[in-house]
Amino acid sequence: MAFRKNKKRLQWLAAGVFALLVACSPKGNPTAYDALQYVDPQIGSVHGRWFFYTPAALPFGMAKLAPHTNAYEGEGSWSPQGYDDRHRSIEGFGHFHEFQIGGLVVMPTTGALKTVPGTLDEPDTGYRSRFDKASEESIPGYYSVFLKDYDIRAELTATERVGFHRYTFPKSEQSNLIIDIGHKQGESSTVTDAFIRMNEKKQLEGYIETYPVYLTFCDPDNRVKMYFVIQLDKEPEAFGSFVNEQQEAGKAESKGVDNGFYLSFQTDENELVEMQVGLSYTSIANARNNLNVEAEGQTFDSVKETAALKWNEKLSRFQVEGATEADRTKFYTGLYHALLGRGIASDVNGQYIQYDKTIGQIPLDESGTPRYHQYNTDGIWGGFWNLGQLWALAYPRYLSEYVQSNIDFSKVSGWLHDGMAAGTYTNGVQTNFQGLLMASAYNAGIRDFEVETGYKAALKNEVEYHGRNLGNGKYDLHYFVKNGYVPSKDTVIVNGWVFNFGASHTLEYAFSSYAVGQFAKALGHKADYQKLMTQAGNWANIFDPETRFIRPRYEDGRFIENFNPLEGWRGFQEGNAYQYTWYVPHDPAGLIEKMGVDTFNVRLEKTFVESQKSLFGGGREVHSFSGVEKLYNQGNQPCLHQAWLFNYSGKPWQTQHWTRTICDEFYGTEPLHGYGFGQDEDQGQLGAWYVMGALGLFDVQGHAAMNPSFQFGSPMFDKVTIQLDENYYEGKTLVLETRNNSKENKYVQSVTWNGQPVENCWISRNELMKGGTLLFEMGSSPNKNWGVGTPPPSMTKE
């Protein structure tokens, strides 16, 4: 199987990385843990999102190279596409893979020239090539496959902004490189203009302009533009352009749509042809500069080795010991996903495209290096939980850059975005949680961004309803601010989609109000704090005391009739009332008070007992929304805090049991059973949840409180050593250690922090960041006397 093949490959690579670490370390001593051996990019690659199967990439890189099996003329939008592990033919290798961004695909072939790829069902109708899974090697920073129809071995790797290709050709009178620029690729949707020309005999340049689906209603007057410069090491003997099947030999440039370019040459047996591709979102000149700076003096193999080292450095900030190989593989593959879902949008010189299509400039340090990066991104929706906590814990510099990037966007556009593609609004969920993420970064001690400027943008995001639209999100905020809830009513947008998310929006806006309210309090803005905390309590306005569910209400105040708490989409985005009733993360104590602790616990226990029967959501159905009408859906963001709520209701052993069980059963190590069965891994959310679940640390409040806490679950490993960034935190390392841990011994018996007993099922985050050892004594039966004294902080108990 592909997994076993990859494990052998990873073990080979690990030996090389280890040797490099020894060679690069003082006195030849290794300085880094080997995490790469446990990463398998194939996990979850059935029905995977566009930007996740991109093995030839660096952490948060711009250049994300990947094979395509079903990207050509795709439906665009957000749905899983690009690469599917079940497919057995490849249509090319793409360079741009971000939310709503795709383009520039290269395919090597031999023989008669074809300029359309054909189909999965009939690959011979185009230039597709079949391949055997056994020939496929996929590891962080590198991808290789043997194209059977052409006897070509294709290899890919990357620096941050440059894609590197190496093709091993057979002896052939006509070998070809086909470059497609004018067709939809994955999430890119409609191509409105594409240009390519041969600048020199071995160099091409151009751009691709697209109109993604989400722009059509979030930012209809804007477009996404990508630029590239291609450098070859072999001069073609023939070249030309094409529009679909129509070819024009000798034409040195092409402009339009449905178009592309081809290069042909003779090759000897096992002849290598290499290509380097510089990318940019600002200009051809900057694409060339990115290429020159990052590729200078580099070989394919040196870039591949550097990519492995960079991935290992990021992944090895967590060093795990114990548990099974499958557990370690789930952990590091999940961590890999959390570092892959967003990509750099700025050039090596610090320039980036702004909302008004002018070129922005990131401030440079004394050496002329940009002080931070700009990023493309999907919305943060549930990312304030798993992703935000994980980034803050081990990658605070990245989180700071991510926040500052959005502040820069707001300076030009007037609003924080909650989804950005090359300087455009691409808001995927019509909320906007960027203020919450900013507040959580500040609360976590990450404060080297423009705090006051950011705070003003975050405040505006929570209270200002004039000028709201589908681009900047919270289009219905006026109802929330004026009336205390968003009513149940249909909103039809230009492409025919119908939104009726009043209840879920009410809950989400209450939560984000709380976070920014805490931000206001920390900065001394008392009037803002009071206003925002009032808004934070608005969730109670849609709590139905009769059914004890969150229940949508009409504009006239009536609760909706014919209420079925399991009915999906009626008032709730990607969920139902049963799932969203738990969505009061900032105030679980308030929810318990209204629901009653007995009802709360009985209903929450039923949620997990019943949901285990369907693998905690979607069962074995391959669909992103397969759990929308279930009691619980681990495969989607709105539910991801619920297993931790027992810590608030006096039953922390239930949190320990269910979080460990979800890690064991929902998550797998296969292309299909990786994150559920083909459910929506989305932005790295589910992989990051596994990481936090395996650590046994999670904050239901998403660090929204001014003094954040971590609640405890069931730590999976014997020992985890977490490297803390001393630029942000007092401590150097945080060690999570367990005694008597096993698959059966998943219940916490006691906890100590640096030798001192911890009686609660939670601990101050600030205390942990001082560094030290958190020790868990584990057992096979719950200790129902531990952790039940003082519940974790909650808004009504502050």
C-alpha positions in Angstrom: 0.0 0.0 0.0 1.0 3.6 -0.5 1.4 4.1 3.3 4.0 1.4 3.7 5.8 2.6 0.6 6.0 6.1 2.0 7.2 4.9 5.4 10.2 3.2 3.7 10.9 6.4 1.9 10.6 8.5 5.0 13.0 6.2 6.9 15.5 6.7 4.0 15.0 10.4 4.1 15.3 10.5 7.9 18.8 9.0 7.7 19.8 11.8 5.3 18.2 14.5 7.5 19.9 13.1 10.6 23.3 13.1 8.7 22.7 16.7 7.6 21.8 17.7 11.2 25.0 16.1 12.5 27.1 17.8 9.9 25.5 21.2 10.5 25.7 21.0 14.3 28.5 22.3 16.5 31.0 19.5 17.1 28.9 17.1 15.0 26.2 16.6 17.6 22.6 16.4 16.3 20.4 19.2 17.5 17.0 18.2 16.2 14.6 15.4 16.7 13.6 13.5 13.5 9.9 14.2 13.0 9.8 13.8 9.2 9.7 10.0 9.4 6.2 10.2 10.8 4.6 12.5 8.2 2.5 10.9 5.5 0.9 13.5 3.1 -1.3 10.7 1.6 -3.4 10.6 4.8 -6.7 12.2 4.1 -5.9 12.8 0.5 -9.2 11.2 -0.7 -11.7 14.0 -1.0 -9.0 16.5 0.2 -9.1 20.2 0.0 -7.2 22.0 -2.9 -4.4 23.4 -0.8 -3.6 20.3 1.3 -2.2 17.8 -1.1 0.8 20.0 -1.9 3.8 18.0 -0.8 6.5 20.0 -2.7 6.2 23.1 -0.5 7.8 24.7 2.6 5.8 25.6 5.7 3.5 28.5 4.8 5.2 28.7 1.4 4.0 30.5 -1.7 5.2 27.8 -4.1 3.0 24.7 -3.4 3.7 22.2 -6.1 1.5 19.1 -6.5 0.2 16.6 -9.0 -3.3 17.1 -10.3 -5.7 14.3 -11.0 -9.0 16.3 -11.2 -8.2 20.0 -11.2 -8.5 20.9 -14.9 -11.7 22.8 -15.6 -12.9 22.0 -12.1 -16.0 23.6 -10.5 -14.0 26.1 -8.6 -15.6 27.1 -5.4 -14.2 25.4 -2.2 -15.0 21.7 -2.8 -12.4 19.0 -2.6 -10.5 18.8 -5.8 -7.0 18.7 -7.3 -5.7 15.3 -6.2 -7.5 12.2 -5.0 -5.6 9.2 -3.9 -8.2 6.9 -5.6 -7.3 8.2 -9.1 -4.8 6.5 -11.3 -3.8 9.2 -13.9 -2.2 12.6 -13.6 -3.0 15.6 -15.7 -0.1 17.8 -14.7 1.8 19.5 -11.9 0.4 22.8 -10.5 2.2 25.7 -8.7 -0.5 27.9 -7.1 -2.6 26.2 -4.4 -4.4 28.6 -2.1 -8.0 29.2 -1.1 -9.6 30.4 -4.3 -6.2 30.5 -6.1 -4.9 28.1 -8.7 -3.0 28.0 -12.0 0.1 27.4 -14.0 0.2 23.6 -14.7 3.1 21.8 -16.4 3.0 18.3 -17.9 5.9 16.4 -19.4 5.1 14.0 -22.3 6.8 12.2 -25.2 5.6 11.5 -28.7 2.9 13.3 -30.7 1.9 16.6 -29.1 -1.5 16.8 -27.3 -2.7 20.0 -25.7 -5.7 18.9 -23.7 -5.4 16.5 -20.7 -8.2 14.1 -21.4 -10.3 12.7 -18.6 -10.0 10.2 -15.8 -12.3 7.8 -17.5 -10.5 8.2 -20.9 -6.9 9.4 -20.3 -5.9 8.5 -23.9 -8.0 11.3 -25.2 -5.4 13.8 -23.9 -1.9 14.1 -22.4 -2.8 12.5 -19.1 -0.5 9.7 -17.9 -1.3 6.7 -15.8 0.8 5.9 -12.8 1.3 3.2 -10.2 0.9 4.1 -6.6 4.0 2.1 -5.8 6.1 4.6 -7.8 4.7 7.6 -5.9 6.9 9.2 -3.2 5.3 12.0 -1.2 7.1 13.6 1.8 7.2 17.2 3.1 9.1 19.2 0.6 9.3 16.6 -2.2 7.1 14.6 -4.6 8.0 12.1 -7.2 6.1 9.8 -9.5 6.7 7.6 -12.6 4.5 8.6 -15.6 3.9 5.2 -17.2 2.5 6.4 -20.5 5.7 8.3 -21.2 8.4 6.5 -19.2 9.1 9.8 -17.4 10.1 10.2 -13.8 8.8 13.5 -12.5 10.2 15.1 -9.3 9.1 18.3 -7.6 10.5 20.4 -4.7 10.4 24.1 -3.7 11.8 27.1 -1.9 9.4 29.6 -0.5 8.6 31.2 -3.8 10.2 29.0 -6.5 9.1 25.7 -7.8 11.8 23.2 -8.9 11.0 20.5 -11.5 13.3 17.6 -12.5 12.1 15.3 -15.3 14.0 12.1 -16.3 13.1 11.5 -19.9 13.6 8.3 -22.0 15.3 8.4 -25.4 12.8 10.2 -27.6 12.7 12.1 -30.9 10.0 14.4 -29.4 9.8 15.1 -25.7 7.5 17.9 -24.6 6.6 20.2 -21.8 3.1 21.5 -21.9 2.3 24.6 -19.9 -1.4 25.3 -19.3 -2.3 28.8 -18.1 -5.8 29.5 -19.5 -8.1 26.9 -17.9 -9.7 26.6 -14.5 -7.5 24.8 -12.0 -9.0 23.6 -8.7 -10.4 26.5 -6.7 -9.4 29.2 -9.3 -12.6 29.1 -11.3 -12.9 31.2 -14.4 -9.8 32.5 -16.1 -10.4 36.0 -17.5 -7.0 36.6 -19.0 -3.8 34.6 -19.4 -0.5 35.6 -21.0 2.7 33.8 -21.7 5.7 34.6 -23.9 9.1 33.2 -24.6 11.4 35.9 -23.2 14.6 34.0 -24.1 15.3 30.6 -25.6 15.2 29.0 -22.2 13.0 31.5 -20.3 9.3 32.2 -20.4 7.2 34.7 -18.4 3.6 35.6 -18.0 0.5 36.0 -15.8 -2.8 34.4 -15.1 -5.9 36.4 -14.0 -8.9 34.6 -12.5 -12.4 35.3 -11.2 -12.9 32.9 -8.3 -16.5 31.9 -7.2 -16.1 33.6 -3.9 -15.1 36.9 -5.6 -18.4 36.9 -7.5 -20.3 37.8 -4.3 -17.5 38.9 -1.9 -15.6 41.3 -4.2 -17.2 41.3 -7.6 -15.1 44.1 -9.1 -11.8 42.5 -8.2 -9.7 39.7 -9.7 -6.9 37.4 -8.6 -3.6 37.8 -10.6 -0.6 35.4 -10.5 2.7 36.1 -12.2 5.5 33.6 -13.1 8.9 33.3 -14.7 10.1 29.9 -16.0 13.8 29.1 -16.4 14.8 25.9 -18.3 18.2 24.3 -18.4 17.6 22.9 -21.9 16.9 24.9 -25.1 13.8 23.7 -26.9 14.1 22.7 -30.6 10.5 23.7 -31.2 7.9 25.7 -29.4 4.4 27.2 -29.9 1.2 28.2 -28.4 -2.2 26.6 -28.2 -5.9 27.2 -27.5 -7.4 23.9 -26.4 -6.6 21.5 -29.3 -5.6 24.2 -31.8 -1.8 24.5 -32.0 0.2 27.3 -33.6 3.8 26.3 -34.1 6.5 28.9 -33.7 4.3 31.5 -32.0 6.3 32.9 -29.2 3.5 34.3 -27.1 -0.2 33.7 -26.3 -2.8 35.9 -24.7 -6.4 35.1 -23.9 -8.2 32.2 -22.3 -8.1 28.4 -22.7 -4.5 28.8 -23.8 -1.0 27.7 -23.1 2.4 27.0 -24.5 4.5 24.0 -25.5 8.2 23.2 -25.8 9.6 20.2 -27.7 13.1 18.7 -27.8 15.0 15.5 -28.4 16.2 13.6 -25.3 18.6 10.8 -24.7 17.9 7.8 -22.4 17.6 9.0 -18.8 18.3 12.6 -19.7 17.4 15.1 -17.0 15.5 18.3 -17.9 15.2 20.8 -15.1 13.0 23.8 -14.7 12.8 26.5 -12.0 9.6 28.6 -11.7 9.5 31.9 -9.8 6.1 33.0 -8.6 4.6 36.3 -7.4 1.3 38.0 -6.9 2.6 41.5 -7.8 4.5 41.5 -11.1 6.6 39.5 -13.6 9.6 41.5 -12.4 9.1 40.4 -8.8 8.6 36.8 -10.0 12.0 37.0 -11.7 13.6 38.6 -8.6 12.1 35.8 -6.4 13.6 33.3 -8.8 17.0 34.9 -8.9 17.3 35.3 -5.2 16.0 32.0 -4.0 17.4 29.8 -6.8 20.8 31.3 -7.1 23.5 28.7 -6.5 20.9 26.0 -5.8 20.5 22.6 -7.3 17.4 20.4 -7.2 19.0 18.2 -4.6 20.2 21.0 -2.4 16.7 22.6 -2.4 15.1 19.2 -1.6 17.5 18.7 1.4 16.9 22.3 2.6 13.1 21.7 2.4 13.5 18.6 4.6 15.6 20.5 7.2 13.1 23.4 7.3 10.1 21.0 7.7 12.0 19.1 10.4 12.8 22.2 12.3 9.1 23.3 12.4 7.8 19.9 13.2 10.4 19.1 15.8 9.3 21.9 18.0 7.2 19.1 19.4 9.3 16.0 20.3 7.1 13.1 21.2 8.0 9.9 22.9 6.0 6.7 23.4 2.5 5.6 22.2 2.3 3.7 18.9 3.8 4.5 15.5 0.3 5.1 14.2 -0.2 7.7 17.0 3.0 9.5 16.1 2.1 9.4 12.4 -1.3 11.0 13.1 0.3 13.6 15.3 3.0 14.8 13.0 0.8 14.6 9.9 -1.8 16.7 11.7 1.0 19.2 12.6 2.2 19.2 9.0 -1.3 20.2 7.9 -1.5 23.0 10.5 1.7 24.5 8.9 0.5 24.1 5.3 -2.9 25.6 4.9 -1.9 29.2 4.3 0.8 30.6 2.1 3.0 33.6 1.8 1.6 36.4 -0.5 4.6 38.8 -0.3 7.7 38.8 -2.4 11.3 38.3 -1.2 11.7 42.2 -1.3 8.7 42.6 0.9 6.3 43.8 -1.7 2.7 42.6 -1.9 -0.6 43.3 -3.7 -3.0 45.5 -1.8 -6.8 45.6 -1.9 -6.8 48.7 -4.2 -4.3 46.9 -6.5 -1.4 49.2 -5.5 1.8 47.6 -4.3 2.4 47.6 -0.6 5.8 47.4 1.1 6.5 45.6 4.3 9.0 47.5 6.5 12.6 46.3 6.1 15.1 45.7 8.9 18.6 47.0 9.1 19.8 44.3 6.7 17.1 45.0 4.1 15.0 42.0 5.0 11.2 42.3 5.3 10.2 42.3 9.0 7.3 39.9 8.4 5.3 38.3 5.6 1.9 38.8 4.1 -0.4 35.7 3.8 -3.2 34.4 1.7 -5.8 32.6 3.8 -9.1 31.0 4.0 -11.4 32.3 6.8 -10.4 31.6 10.4 -14.0 30.3 11.4 -13.1 27.6 13.9 -9.4 28.3 13.7 -9.3 30.2 17.0 -9.6 26.9 18.7 -7.1 24.3 17.4 -5.0 26.3 14.9 -4.8 29.5 17.0 -3.9 27.7 20.1 -1.3 25.6 18.3 0.3 28.5 16.5 0.4 30.5 19.7 2.0 27.6 21.6 4.9 26.8 19.3 4.8 29.2 16.3 4.0 32.6 17.9 6.1 34.5 15.3 3.9 33.1 12.6 0.7 34.1 14.4 2.0 37.6 14.9 2.8 37.9 11.2 -0.7 36.5 10.3 -2.4 39.1 12.5 -0.2 42.0 11.2 -0.9 40.9 7.7 -4.6 41.4 8.3 -4.1 44.8 10.0 -2.2 45.9 6.8 -5.2 44.7 4.7 -7.6 46.7 6.8 -5.6 49.9 6.4 -6.4 50.0 2.7 -9.8 48.2 2.6 -11.3 49.7 5.8 -12.1 46.3 7.3 -10.4 43.1 8.5 -10.9 40.3 6.1 -11.9 36.8 7.0 -10.5 35.2 3.8 -8.0 36.8 1.4 -6.7 35.8 -2.0 -4.1 38.0 -3.5 -5.4 41.2 -2.1 -9.1 40.4 -2.6 -12.0 39.5 -0.2 -12.8 35.8 -0.3 -14.9 35.3 2.8 -16.0 31.7 2.9 -18.4 31.6 5.8 -19.8 35.2 6.1 -18.7 35.7 9.7 -15.4 37.3 10.6 -13.4 36.0 13.5 -10.2 37.9 12.8 -10.8 40.2 15.8 -11.1 37.2 18.1 -7.8 35.7 16.7 -6.1 39.1 17.2 -7.4 39.3 20.8 -6.3 35.8 21.5 -2.8 36.5 20.3 -2.6 39.5 22.5 -4.0 37.6 25.5 -1.4 34.9 24.9 1.4 37.5 25.2 2.0 37.9 21.4 2.1 41.7 21.1 4.6 42.7 18.5 2.0 43.8 16.0 0.4 47.2 15.7 -1.8 46.7 18.8 -3.8 49.9 18.9 -4.4 50.0 15.1 -5.4 46.4 15.3 -7.7 47.0 18.2 -9.5 49.7 16.4 -10.1 47.4 13.4 -11.2 44.6 15.7 -13.6 46.9 17.5 -15.1 48.1 14.2 -15.5 44.5 13.2 -17.8 43.9 16.2 -19.9 47.0 16.5 -20.0 48.8 13.1 -22.7 47.6 10.7 -22.7 50.4 8.2 -20.8 49.3 5.1 -21.0 45.6 5.8 -21.1 43.2 2.9 -20.4 39.7 2.0 -16.7 40.5 1.6 -15.9 41.9 5.0 -18.4 39.6 6.6 -21.1 39.9 9.3 -23.5 41.3 6.7 -26.3 40.9 9.2 -24.5 42.5 12.2 -27.1 45.4 12.4 -29.7 42.9 13.7 -27.3 41.7 16.4 -26.3 45.1 17.5 -29.7 46.7 17.4 -32.0 43.8 18.4 -29.7 41.5 20.3 -30.0 38.6 17.9 -29.9 37.8 14.1 -33.4 36.7 13.0 -34.2 33.6 11.0 -34.7 34.7 7.4 -33.3 33.8 4.0 -30.6 35.8 2.3 -30.2 35.0 -1.4 -26.9 36.0 -3.0 -26.0 36.7 -6.6 -25.0 33.1 -7.5 -28.2 31.7 -6.1 -26.9 30.4 -2.8 -29.3 30.9 0.1 -28.1 31.8 3.6 -30.3 31.3 6.7 -27.8 31.4 9.5 -29.3 33.8 12.0 -29.0 31.6 15.0 -25.4 30.5 14.4 -24.4 34.1 13.6 -25.9 35.3 16.9 -23.8 32.8 18.8 -20.7 33.5 16.8 -21.0 37.3 17.1 -21.5 36.9 20.9 -18.3 34.9 21.2 -16.2 37.3 19.1 -17.7 40.3 21.0 -16.5 38.7 24.2 -13.0 38.2 22.8 -12.7 41.8 21.7 -14.3 43.0 24.9 -11.5 41.2 26.8 -9.0 42.9 24.4 -10.6 46.3 25.3 -10.4 45.6 29.0 -6.7 44.8 28.7 -6.0 48.0 26.9 -8.1 50.1 29.3 -11.0 50.9 26.9 -13.8 50.7 29.6 -16.8 51.9 27.6 -15.9 49.6 24.7 -15.5 46.8 27.2 -19.0 47.3 28.7 -20.7 47.5 25.3 -19.0 44.4 24.0 -19.7 42.4 27.1 -23.4 43.2 26.8 -23.2 41.9 23.2 -21.4 38.8 24.5 -24.5 37.9 26.4 -26.8 38.1 23.4 -26.6 34.4 22.9 -29.2 34.0 25.7 -31.7 35.8 23.5 -32.2 32.7 21.3 -32.1 30.2 24.1 -35.5 28.5 24.3 -36.3 27.7 28.0 -39.0 25.2 26.9 -36.9 22.9 24.8 -33.6 24.0 26.4 -32.1 24.4 23.0 -30.7 27.3 21.0 -33.6 28.0 18.7 -33.9 30.4 15.8 -36.3 33.3 16.2 -38.1 35.4 13.6 -37.7 39.1 13.4 -40.9 39.6 15.4 -39.5 37.6 18.3 -41.3 34.3 17.8 -39.3 31.1 17.9 -39.5 29.2 14.6 -42.3 26.6 14.4 -42.0 22.9 13.7 -38.6 22.9 15.4 -36.4 19.8 15.0 -33.1 20.3 16.7 -31.4 17.8 14.3 -32.6 19.7 11.1 -29.5 21.0 9.3 -29.0 24.4 7.9 -32.3 25.9 9.2 -30.8 28.9 11.0 -27.4 27.3 11.4 -24.4 27.2 9.1 -23.2 23.7 8.4 -24.9 22.3 11.5 -28.1 22.1 13.5 -29.6 23.2 16.8 -28.3 20.2 18.7 -24.8 20.9 17.7 -24.9 24.7 18.0 -26.6 24.7 21.4 -23.1 24.0 22.8 -21.7 27.0 21.0 -21.3 29.3 23.9 -17.5 28.8 24.3 -17.0 32.1 26.2 -19.6 31.2 28.9 -20.2 27.4 29.4 -21.1 28.3 33.0 -23.9 30.5 31.7 -25.2 27.8 29.4 -25.1 25.2 32.2 -27.1 27.6 34.4 -29.8 28.0 31.8 -29.9 24.4 30.7 -29.5 22.8 34.2 -26.4 20.8 35.0 -28.2 17.5 34.8 -29.7 18.1 31.4 -26.4 19.5 30.3 -24.5 16.3 31.2 -27.2 13.8 30.1 -27.5 15.5 26.7 -23.7 15.8 26.3 -23.1 12.2 27.3 -25.8 11.1 24.8 -24.1 13.1 22.1 -20.9 11.1 22.3 -22.3 7.7 23.1 -24.6 7.9 20.1 -22.0 9.6 17.9 -19.4 7.0 18.4 -21.7 4.6 16.4 -21.2 6.9 13.3 -17.5 7.5 13.9 -18.3 10.8 15.6 -20.2 12.4 12.7 -20.3 11.3 9.1 -19.9 7.5 9.3 -18.2 6.2 6.2 -19.9 8.6 3.8 -17.3 10.5 1.7 -18.8 14.0 1.9 -17.7 17.3 3.5 -21.1 17.8 5.1 -21.8 14.2 6.0 -22.4 15.0 9.7 -24.5 18.1 9.4 -27.7 16.4 10.7 -26.1 14.3 13.4 -25.8 14.9 17.1 -22.1 15.7 16.7 -19.7 16.3 13.8 -16.0 16.0 14.5 -15.5 16.6 10.8 -16.5 20.3 11.0 -15.5 23.3 13.0 -18.7 24.2 15.0 -18.4 21.1 17.2 -14.7 20.9 17.9 -14.8 22.2 21.5 -17.7 20.0 22.7 -15.8 17.0 24.1 -13.9 19.4 26.4 -17.1 20.8 28.0 -17.3 18.1 30.6 -14.5 19.9 32.4 -17.0 22.7 33.1 -19.9 20.4 34.2 -18.1 18.5 36.9 -17.2 15.4 34.9 -13.6 15.9 33.6 -13.1 12.1 33.2 -15.7 12.2 30.4 -13.5 14.7 28.6 -10.6 12.4 29.1 -12.5 9.4 27.7 -14.0 11.1 24.7 -11.1 13.1 23.5 -8.8 10.0 23.6 -11.5 7.9 21.9 -12.0 10.5 19.1 -8.2 10.5 18.5 -8.2 6.7 18.3 -11.3 6.2 16.2 -12.2 9.3 14.1 -8.6 9.7 12.9 -6.8 7.2 10.8 -3.6 6.7 8.8 -5.0 6.0 5.4 -5.8 8.2 2.4 -9.5 7.6 2.9 -9.8 7.2 6.7 -7.6 10.0 7.7 -9.9 12.7 9.0 -13.1 10.8 9.3 -13.9 9.3 6.0 -13.4 12.0 3.4 -14.6 14.7 5.7 -13.5 18.3 5.5 -10.0 18.7 6.8 -10.4 22.3 5.6 -7.7 24.6 6.8 -5.7 22.1 8.9 -8.3 22.3 11.6 -8.8 18.7 12.2 -5.1 17.9 12.1 -4.4 20.6 14.6 -7.3 19.3 16.8 -5.6 15.9 16.9 -2.3 17.6 18.0 -4.0 19.4 20.9 -6.1 16.4 21.8 -3.0 14.2 21.9 -1.2 16.8 24.1 -4.2 16.8 26.5 -4.4 20.6 26.3 -7.2 22.7 24.9 -8.9 26.0 25.6 -12.7 26.0 25.0 -12.5 29.8 25.0 -9.9 29.8 22.3 -7.7 32.2 24.4 -10.4 34.8 24.1 -10.2 35.5 27.9 -7.8 38.2 29.0 -6.1 35.5 31.2 -6.4 32.3 29.1 -6.4 28.8 30.5 -5.8 25.3 29.2 -8.2 22.6 30.2 -6.9 19.1 30.5 -7.8 16.0 28.4 -6.0 12.7 28.2 -2.4 13.1 27.1 -1.5 10.3 24.7 2.3 10.2 24.8 4.7 9.2 27.5 6.5 12.5 27.0 6.3 15.6 24.8 8.9 18.3 24.9 7.7 21.5 23.4 10.2 24.2 22.4 9.0 27.6 23.5 10.0 30.7 21.6 12.0 32.8 24.1 11.2 36.0 22.1 7.7 35.6 23.5 7.7 33.4 26.5 9.7 33.2 29.8 10.3 29.5 29.5 12.5 27.5 27.1 10.6 24.2 27.1 7.3 22.9 28.3 7.4 19.2 29.0 4.2 17.1 29.2 4.9 13.8 30.9 2.7 10.9 31.8 3.2 7.9 34.1 1.4 4.6 33.8 0.0 5.7 30.4 -1.5 3.2 27.9 -4.5 2.7 25.6 -6.4 1.5 28.6 -5.0 3.9 31.1 -6.5 7.0 29.7 -7.9 8.6 32.8 -6.1 11.3 34.8 -5.5 10.3 38.4 -3.5 13.4 39.5 -1.5 16.2 38.0 1.6 18.1 39.2 3.2 21.3 37.8 6.9 21.5 38.5 6.3 19.2 41.5 3.3 21.1 42.9 -0.1 19.5 42.9 -2.7 20.8 40.5 -6.2 20.1 41.9 -8.2 21.6 39.0 -8.8 20.2 35.5 -7.3 23.3 34.1 -4.2 25.6 34.5 -3.3 29.2 33.6 -1.7 29.4 30.2 0.6 32.1 31.4 1.9 29.8 34.1 2.7 27.0 31.6 4.6 29.5 29.4 7.1 30.0 32.2 8.3 26.5 31.3 8.6 23.4 33.3 7.1 19.9 33.6 3.4 19.1 33.7 3.1 15.5 35.0 0.0 13.4 34.6 -0.5 10.2 36.6 -2.8 7.9 34.5 -5.1 5.0 35.3 -7.6 2.6 33.8 -10.6 4.0 35.9 -11.8 7.5 36.4 -10.7 9.4 39.5 -14.0 11.2 40.1 -12.6 13.1 43.0 -9.9 14.9 41.0 -10.5 18.1 39.0 -14.0 18.7 40.2 -13.5 21.5 42.7 -13.2 24.8 40.7 -14.4 24.7 37.0 -12.4 26.5 34.3 -13.0 30.3 34.0 -16.2 31.3 32.2 -17.7 34.8 31.5 -20.4 34.7 34.2 -17.9 33.4 36.7 -15.2 36.0 36.1 
